[in-house]
Amino acid sequence: MIVAMAPATAYRTVAAVGEPVVEPVSASEEVVTRKDGSGAAFATRLLVGVNVPRSKEMSIRPEPDLPDAARAVGALLAPVVACLRGDDEGVRLLLDDTCESGASSDAVRAAPAIVRVYLRLAPPPDRADEIVREFPDAAIERFGDPELVAVGVECLHVARVPEPVENIARAVFVDDAMTHGDRHALHSAIASCWWCALNSACLRDVDPIAEAAAICRYVARQVA
């Protein structure tokens, strides 16, 4: 059992086999657990915020028994949720943890699949096109980094390729993105997912933070 408490904003990533969950939690909540197929207990807890000490209990680093797809999707959507909440410090800490764990390339690889789901959920006939078209200006305003925005635009384009070539396009995207460095590539993936999550949900009158858990479960199954 992992126990961590702090008087700060909190996030958690809980992942069963094929069913990761990312959602905000109360800072007073002590433990999050699940049972896998063998009955073993598992908990991963993330606490981020001002004056919260870094510790093993607060790491995004997942347990080794989790499927790679679940780990990757959870590692990407956790900072996306923090970004949706306007928690820049939380995003920074989660970026640090994912890069330190060596999981950034897997998280970046999950980004086009997540974006694809959000764009497909956008109302017809052309709201998905609108989301893609407005991303560069919005991302420059939010992040102020043209290079980050350029990688994010590529992610959006890969998310819209025909399914028969999706795996190839995604592999090429990851290779190119990682040439910018682990942290920069991951931050770009977060930016593209943040924009699509925010706008797709708002166009459907849905809370993007509340929806993130369902998106996380669905995408993990699709890319597993």
Protein Blocks (a to p, Z undefined) as FASTA:
>chain_A
ZZdddddddddddddehiacdddddfkbmbdcdddfkopacdddddedehiacdfklpcb
dcfkbcfklmmmmmmmmmmmmmmnopaklmmmmmmmmmmnopmmmmmmmmmmmmmmmmmm
pccfklmmmmmmmmmmmmmmmnopaklmmmmmmmmmmmmgcfklmmmmmmmmmmmmmmno
jklmmmmmmmmmmmmmmmmmmmnopafklmmmmmmmmmmmmmZZ
